[in-house]
């Protein structure tokens, strides 16, 4: 994997250290160990023999991942067109990978990376719990992550009066405002490691007010568990590395399109294309 390495744990601070029980990604169990790739338990060729649509879908995914190039739009496949049997075969092939996403809105969107890095299952969930949209995307992150984060954010930092005892928060807010104001899409990430700074509860509370949570929540379960939350400020994200109990160990603000720890690299996607080819060839034995 080429995603960003886990940083050295130091003292945590910021909104992640407060009681945010209402903001947790509650349906995802936090694992306690590093995830590594393992090919999912594939359907037997006999099971796939009468699943021509599933085989065609896996072939499409392999070729789409093979042909994807950096900077190009995500490729997507409408899994809702498959019947239950063919969809079950595809689900078994894809498995469940490291990164999970929840996007709040009029209807909740959930995205789950497959075991093939950069291959995402994206579903929109209606109020009654039914699935309104079901597609498979190939790309660095699901398109809804960037579109929803930007649509619900503003290009400037809110001007909120800092409490008298929030001395440490003021220069951080100024730094965020400066970085957000000058950055362009695709610029390298600017990281403010709050765990290395003297932070009081008043500082953490004020930063939490200025950089209030946006609609996108991401859980990355690669080399250490990482929670990522969009904010009301464009391209500003809270990034927290947490232990097996969900308590923050490292807390930072990242000014970037999407934090690197949740993004599949071109090398990841190329590797996934090769593994999808192997999965397709296995199914074709039927």
Secondary structure as GFF3:
##gff-version 3
##sequence-region A 1 286
A	DSSP	three_ten_helix	15	17	.	.	.	ID=ss1
A	DSSP	three_ten_helix	21	23	.	.	.	ID=ss2
A	DSSP	alpha_helix	45	48	.	.	.	ID=ss3
A	DSSP	alpha_helix	52	67	.	.	.	ID=ss4
A	DSSP	beta_strand	75	78	.	.	.	ID=ss5
A	DSSP	three_ten_helix	79	81	.	.	.	ID=ss6
A	DSSP	alpha_helix	84	94	.	.	.	ID=ss7
A	DSSP	beta_strand	99	103	.	.	.	ID=ss8
A	DSSP	beta_strand	108	113	.	.	.	ID=ss9
A	DSSP	beta_strand	119	125	.	.	.	ID=ss10
A	DSSP	beta_strand	131	138	.	.	.	ID=ss11
A	DSSP	alpha_helix	143	151	.	.	.	ID=ss12
A	DSSP	alpha_helix	167	182	.	.	.	ID=ss13
A	DSSP	beta_strand	190	193	.	.	.	ID=ss14
A	DSSP	three_ten_helix	194	196	.	.	.	ID=ss15
A	DSSP	alpha_helix	201	210	.	.	.	ID=ss16
A	DSSP	beta_strand	213	220	.	.	.	ID=ss17
A	DSSP	beta_strand	225	231	.	.	.	ID=ss18
A	DSSP	beta_strand	236	242	.	.	.	ID=ss19
A	DSSP	beta_strand	248	255	.	.	.	ID=ss20
A	DSSP	three_ten_helix	260	262	.	.	.	ID=ss21
A	DSSP	alpha_helix	266	284	.	.	.	ID=ss22
###
